[in-house]
Amino acid sequence: MRFHRSRSLLEQIPSIQLAAGSVKTLLSAAEYRTELLQQIARAKHRVYLCALYLQHDEAGAEILSALYAAKAARPALDIALLVDWHRAQRGLIGEAKQLGKTMGNAAWYQEQSALHDGSIPVYGIPVQTSELFGVLHLKGFVIDDGVIYSGASINNVYLHKQDKYRHDRYLLIQNASLANTMVDFIRRHVLCAAAVHRLDRHEIPATRTIRNDVRNFRANLKQARYIISSEQTQHALGLSVAPLVGVGKNNSLNRVICQLLAASQQQITICTPYFNFPLAVTREINRALKRGVKVDIIVGDKTANDFYISPEQPFKVIAVLPYLYEANLRRFAKSHQSEIRQQQLNLHLWKDGDNTYHLKGMWIDDDYALMTGNNLNPRAFRLDLENALLIHDPLHELSAQRAAELDSIMQHTSVITHYQHIERMRDYPDEVRRLLSRLSTVRLDRLAYRVL
């Protein structure tokens, strides 16, 4: 039976034993920023920060300044920053280049490095030869023997430095074995690659000159795994965590995500900012509904999407994405209206003023939780380098934290009781409607769903 096989496969995943007191869930971006700064200031022997980007803004400068201060106070401190190669060398979406000069954060990294004698390396990680077809989506900060895991990057909105915030998930785990495993992966499979170069130096090679290195790097990443020694592996029935990684089609992380859904008996709760499930995930959700599992999906309202642009603002092509995701949501709701009516399927829309929503992850029954930066969309399943922490809690030691986190998320949601309550194309702004019609005519909307 599929359910029993999926449960068996999950139980075979190597994992690291945890003490319940070593796990802490934060509930806000502001609390996350405070914790991150405090841990950097206290760091004694290592700080490894891995994120999609470290932005040149107030929050980014605050984090980078804290790192340089920690290094100055303790010169032996091992610090490394890892960011996506492509994202670091361009400006924000819609931002024009000026006078042909290099835009983006790399120039800022170089300025800061020159001021501090290059004491902190910033590595650009090229997961693919083009940003469109794959980026570094590896999450997790390691500070000494602790892991801070979140889907958030580093900028004003993710860290709630100013008025607005982008809500994410924030998990702290104090465990030397997990911290060592994550750093070992970075050293063994990432930093030693010929495709990886420092962005805090002026001599940055053009992407076209390292294409072969990048292709080899990606091929090697497809075989890479977090290595947990037999001494670290959890065998007893208790709280444990398994770090997972994957890139490309049918990778091991994708398979675990599908196994979790297939292993559900009573409850599935999913968070995703972009409602665009891969076919494999949709199939497992449909199967779960058929066998009577209750499913809650928490997705951002289109106005809480980080690509949303108010109709009063100048239109940009990228602004069509939230409407594409909403059209997906409406079709899904329409096909499952009977389950919605019976409250077996609950679709929750998150909205809190002008703030945005970036939560990802899953909770399965009362004993499995997946903490990940994976958006559970085709791009994450095929293109980006993704990772996750799978927590198994058979004794329900983290149930209070789980409830508090879900309550915190749900307080800003409303439930869709009928698919007709979701806007359709004729309700959209004129520019959005015209572009969606053109995309649909030439079937480019299908391509957009796969790569954006």
C-alpha positions in Angstrom: 0.0 0.0 0.0 1.3 3.5 -0.9 0.8 4.9 2.5 2.8 2.2 4.4 5.6 2.4 1.8 5.9 6.1 2.2 5.9 5.9 6.0 8.6 3.2 5.8 10.8 5.4 3.5 10.5 8.4 5.8 11.5 6.3 8.8 14.7 5.2 6.9 16.0 8.8 6.4 19.2 9.3 8.5 18.4 11.9 11.2 20.1 13.6 14.1 18.6 13.3 17.6 17.4 16.6 19.2 16.6 17.7 22.7 13.3 19.6 22.7 14.9 22.4 24.7 17.4 23.0 21.8 14.6 24.0 19.4 13.0 27.5 19.3 10.5 28.9 16.9 10.4 32.7 16.3 7.2 34.4 15.2 8.2 37.7 13.6 10.8 39.2 11.2 11.8 41.8 13.8 12.5 39.1 16.4 14.5 37.2 13.8 16.6 40.3 13.0 17.3 40.9 16.7 18.3 37.2 17.2 20.6 37.1 14.2 22.5 40.3 15.3 22.8 39.0 18.9 24.2 35.6 17.7 26.7 37.2 15.3 27.9 39.5 18.2 28.4 36.4 20.4 30.0 34.1 17.8 33.2 32.5 19.0 34.5 30.3 16.2 32.4 30.4 13.0 29.6 32.2 11.1 28.4 30.7 7.8 25.5 32.7 6.2 23.9 31.2 3.1 21.1 33.2 1.4 19.8 34.1 -2.0 21.0 37.7 -1.5 22.5 40.2 1.0 21.0 43.5 -0.1 22.8 46.9 -0.1 20.3 48.6 2.1 20.0 49.5 5.8 19.3 45.9 7.0 22.0 44.4 4.8 24.5 47.0 6.0 23.6 46.3 9.6 24.3 42.6 9.2 27.5 43.1 7.3 28.7 45.7 9.8 28.0 43.2 12.6 30.0 40.6 10.8 33.0 42.9 10.3 32.8 44.0 14.0 32.8 40.3 15.1 35.8 39.6 12.9 37.7 42.6 14.3 37.0 41.6 17.8 37.9 37.9 17.2 40.3 37.7 14.1 40.3 33.9 14.2 36.5 33.8 13.6 35.7 31.8 10.5 33.2 33.8 8.5 31.8 33.1 5.1 28.9 34.6 3.1 27.3 32.7 0.3 24.9 34.4 -2.1 23.6 33.7 -5.6 26.1 34.6 -8.3 23.6 36.1 -10.7 21.4 37.9 -8.2 24.4 39.6 -6.6 25.4 41.2 -9.9 22.2 42.7 -11.0 19.9 45.4 -9.7 16.4 45.0 -8.5 13.8 43.8 -11.0 12.8 46.7 -13.1 15.9 48.8 -12.2 17.8 50.1 -15.2 21.6 50.0 -15.7 23.4 53.2 -15.4 26.2 54.2 -17.8 26.9 50.6 -18.5 28.4 50.1 -15.0 27.9 46.9 -13.1 24.8 47.1 -10.9 23.8 45.1 -8.0 25.3 44.2 -4.6 28.7 43.0 -5.8 30.1 46.5 -6.1 29.1 47.2 -2.5 30.7 44.0 -1.3 33.9 45.1 -3.0 33.8 48.6 -1.4 33.3 47.1 2.1 36.0 44.5 1.5 38.5 47.2 0.6 37.7 49.0 3.8 38.3 45.9 5.9 41.3 44.3 4.1 39.2 41.5 2.6 38.7 39.9 5.9 35.3 38.4 5.1 34.8 36.5 1.8 31.6 36.8 -0.1 31.2 33.9 -2.4 29.0 34.0 -5.5 27.4 30.6 -6.2 26.3 30.0 -9.8 23.8 27.1 -9.8 23.1 27.6 -13.5 24.6 29.6 -16.3 21.5 31.8 -16.3 19.5 33.1 -13.3 16.2 32.2 -15.2 17.1 28.5 -15.0 18.4 28.1 -11.5 19.6 30.0 -8.4 21.1 29.3 -5.0 18.1 28.7 -2.8 20.1 27.0 -0.1 18.9 28.2 3.3 20.4 28.2 6.8 22.8 30.1 8.8 25.3 28.3 11.0 26.7 30.3 14.0 29.0 28.3 16.2 27.0 25.1 17.0 23.6 26.6 16.2 21.5 26.7 13.1 19.2 29.5 12.2 16.9 28.3 9.4 14.5 30.6 7.5 13.4 31.2 3.9 14.3 34.9 4.3 17.0 36.7 2.5 18.8 39.7 4.0 17.2 43.1 3.3 15.0 45.7 4.9 11.7 44.0 4.3 12.8 40.4 5.2 14.2 41.7 8.5 11.5 44.3 9.2 14.1 47.1 9.4 11.6 49.8 8.4 7.8 50.1 8.1 7.0 47.0 6.1 7.9 43.3 6.6 7.9 40.1 4.6 6.6 37.3 6.8 8.6 34.1 6.8 9.3 31.2 9.1 12.2 31.2 11.6 13.6 28.2 13.4 16.6 28.0 15.8 18.2 24.7 16.6 21.2 24.4 18.9 22.9 21.2 17.9 26.6 20.7 17.0 26.0 17.6 14.8 23.5 19.5 12.6 25.7 22.6 12.4 28.7 20.5 11.5 26.8 18.6 8.8 25.6 21.8 7.2 29.0 23.4 7.2 30.6 20.2 5.9 28.2 20.2 2.9 29.2 23.8 2.1 32.9 23.1 2.3 32.8 19.7 0.6 30.4 20.5 -2.3 30.2 24.3 -2.8 33.3 26.3 -1.8 35.8 24.0 -3.4 34.0 24.1 -6.8 35.9 25.8 -9.7 32.7 27.6 -10.6 32.6 29.5 -7.3 34.3 32.9 -7.1 34.6 35.6 -4.5 32.4 38.6 -5.2 34.1 40.9 -2.8 37.1 41.1 -5.1 37.3 43.2 -8.3 38.5 40.4 -10.5 35.2 38.7 -11.1 35.1 36.5 -14.2 32.3 36.9 -16.7 29.7 34.1 -16.5 30.4 33.1 -20.1 34.0 32.3 -19.3 33.0 29.8 -16.5 30.1 28.1 -18.3 31.8 24.7 -18.3 32.7 25.0 -14.7 29.1 25.9 -13.8 27.7 22.9 -15.8 30.1 20.6 -13.9 29.2 22.2 -10.6 25.5 21.6 -11.2 26.1 18.0 -12.3 28.1 17.4 -9.1 25.4 19.0 -6.9 22.9 16.6 -8.3 24.9 13.8 -6.5 25.6 15.8 -3.3 24.0 14.9 0.0 24.3 15.9 3.6 26.4 13.3 5.3 25.3 12.1 8.8 27.7 9.7 10.4 26.4 6.5 12.0 27.3 7.9 15.5 25.0 10.9 14.8 22.1 8.9 13.4 18.9 8.8 15.5 17.5 5.4 16.0 15.4 5.7 19.1 11.8 6.9 19.0 12.2 10.6 19.8 12.6 14.1 18.4 15.0 14.2 15.4 16.0 16.3 12.4 17.1 15.3 8.9 18.8 17.9 6.6 17.9 17.4 3.0 19.1 18.9 -0.3 18.3 18.6 -3.9 18.6 20.2 -7.4 17.0 19.1 -10.7 14.2 16.8 -11.6 13.3 13.9 -9.4 15.8 14.8 -6.7 15.8 13.3 -3.2 14.2 16.4 -1.6 11.3 16.3 -4.1 10.8 12.7 -3.4 10.6 13.2 0.4 8.1 16.0 -0.1 5.8 13.7 -2.0 6.4 10.9 0.5 5.3 13.1 3.3 2.1 13.9 1.5 1.5 10.3 0.7 2.2 9.2 4.3 -0.5 11.6 5.8 -3.4 10.0 7.7 -5.3 12.9 9.3 -3.9 16.3 8.4 -1.8 18.2 5.9 -1.0 21.9 6.3 1.0 23.6 3.6 2.4 27.1 3.3 3.5 28.5 -0.1 3.8 32.1 -1.3 3.2 31.3 -4.9 0.2 29.0 -5.6 1.7 26.9 -8.4 2.2 23.3 -7.3 4.2 20.8 -9.3 2.0 18.1 -10.8 3.5 15.5 -8.4 2.4 17.6 -5.4 -1.1 18.2 -6.8 -1.5 14.5 -7.4 -0.5 13.6 -3.8 -2.9 16.3 -2.4 -5.7 14.9 -4.5 -5.0 11.4 -3.3 -4.9 12.6 0.3 -8.3 14.2 -0.1 -9.7 11.0 -1.6 -8.6 9.0 1.4 -10.2 11.5 3.8 -7.2 13.6 4.9 -8.0 17.2 6.0 -5.9 19.6 4.0 -5.2 23.3 4.9 -3.3 25.4 2.4 -2.1 28.9 3.5 -1.2 31.1 0.5 -0.6 34.8 0.3 -3.3 37.1 -1.2 -2.2 38.4 -4.5 -1.6 41.8 -2.9 0.7 40.2 -0.4 2.9 38.7 -3.1 6.4 40.2 -3.4 5.8 40.8 -7.1 2.5 42.7 -6.7 2.4 46.3 -8.0 -0.6 48.4 -7.2 -2.7 49.4 -10.2 -2.0 53.0 -9.3 1.7 52.4 -9.9 3.4 52.2 -13.4 2.8 48.8 -14.9 5.7 46.3 -15.2 5.5 42.9 -16.8 6.6 41.1 -13.6 3.4 42.4 -12.0 1.4 39.8 -13.8 2.8 37.0 -11.7 0.5 37.4 -8.7 -2.5 37.3 -11.0 -1.2 34.1 -12.7 -0.9 32.5 -9.2 -4.4 33.6 -8.3 -5.8 32.2 -11.6 -4.2 28.9 -10.6 -5.8 29.1 -7.1 -9.2 29.8 -8.6 -9.0 26.7 -10.9 -7.9 24.5 -8.0 -10.7 25.8 -5.8 -13.2 25.3 -8.5 -12.2 21.7 -9.1 -12.4 21.0 -5.3 -15.5 23.0 -4.4 -17.2 19.9 -2.8 -14.2 19.4 -0.4 -14.2 23.2 0.3 -18.0 23.0 1.1 -17.4 20.1 3.5 -14.4 21.9 5.1 -12.2 19.0 4.3 -10.1 21.4 2.2 -9.5 24.9 3.6 -7.8 27.5 1.5 -6.5 30.4 3.7 -5.5 33.7 2.2 -2.9 35.7 4.2 -3.0 39.5 4.1 -1.7 42.0 6.7 -1.9 45.6 5.3 0.9 46.4 2.9 3.2 43.6 4.2 4.1 40.5 2.1 4.0 36.8 2.6 6.9 34.4 2.0 6.1 31.3 4.1 7.0 27.8 2.9 6.8 24.4 4.5 4.5 21.6 5.5 3.1 19.9 8.7 2.0 16.3 8.3 -0.3 14.8 11.0 1.1 15.6 14.4 4.6 14.2 14.0 6.3 15.5 10.8 7.2 19.1 9.9 9.2 20.3 6.9 11.1 23.6 7.3 12.3 24.7 3.8 12.9 27.5 1.4 11.3 25.4 -1.3 8.3 27.2 -2.8 6.7 23.9 -3.7 6.5 25.0 -7.3 7.9 23.7 -10.6 10.9 26.0 -10.5 11.9 24.7 -7.1 11.3 21.1 -8.2 13.4 21.4 -11.4 15.8 24.4 -11.4 16.9 25.8 -8.1 19.3 24.4 -5.5 17.0 23.7 -2.5 17.3 22.3 1.0 15.1 21.6 4.0 15.1 20.4 7.6 12.7 17.5 8.2 11.7 17.3 11.8 10.2 14.1 13.2 8.4 14.6 16.5 6.6 11.3 17.4 6.3 12.2 21.1 4.8 15.7 20.2 7.5 17.5 22.2 7.2 20.6 19.9 3.4 20.7 19.7 3.1 23.9 21.7 5.6 25.7 19.4 3.9 24.3 16.4 0.5 25.6 17.6 1.9 29.0 18.4 3.4 29.3 15.0 0.3 28.3 13.1 -1.9 30.6 15.3 0.5 33.5 14.5 0.2 32.8 10.8 -3.6 32.2 10.8 -4.4 35.4 12.6 -3.9 37.3 9.3 -5.8 34.9 7.1 -9.3 34.6 5.7 -10.9 31.3 4.4 -12.1 31.0 0.9 -15.6 29.4 1.1 -16.3 29.4 -2.6 -14.2 29.6 -5.7 -16.4 32.4 -7.1 -15.1 34.6 -4.3 -11.7 34.7 -6.0 -11.4 37.3 -8.7 -11.2 36.2 -12.3 -9.5 37.8 -15.4 -12.3 40.2 -16.2 -11.8 41.8 -12.7 -8.1 42.5 -13.3 -6.5 45.9 -14.3 -6.5 46.4 -18.1 -2.8 46.0 -18.6 -2.8 42.7 -16.6 -5.8 41.4 -18.5 -4.3 42.2 -21.9 -1.0 40.6 -21.1 -2.6 37.5 -19.7 -4.7 37.1 -22.8 -1.6 37.4 -25.0 0.3 34.9 -22.9 -2.5 32.4 -23.0 -2.9 32.8 -26.8 0.7 31.7 -27.4 0.8 29.4 -24.3 3.6 31.3 -22.8 1.7 31.3 -19.5 2.6 27.6 -19.2 6.3 28.5 -19.6 5.9 31.2 -16.9 4.5 28.7 -14.5 7.5 26.5 -14.9 10.3 29.0 -14.5 8.9 31.9 -12.4 
